[in-house]
Amino acid sequence: MNATIKWGGAGLLLALAGTGFVISEIRHGIEVGNPLPVAYGGAVVLATVIAALLIIPSMRSSS
């Protein structure tokens, strides 16, 4: 297995797991009216999208 696919896949899995965890923080922030967890969660989701946009094309080109 290509190292790019292996480590890229692991990175995407970690990013998605982190996003899944942060979604509960976003919901809690919305419920209590605290904008800090919402802003933090939004930044994590944005970072996950950027990571996916960077990693997926390199995984496709290396296979």
Secondary structure, DSSP 8 states (H G I E B T S, - for coil): --HHHHHHHHHHHHHHHHHHHHHHHHHHHHHHT-HHHHHHHHHHHHHHHHHHHHHHHHHHHH-
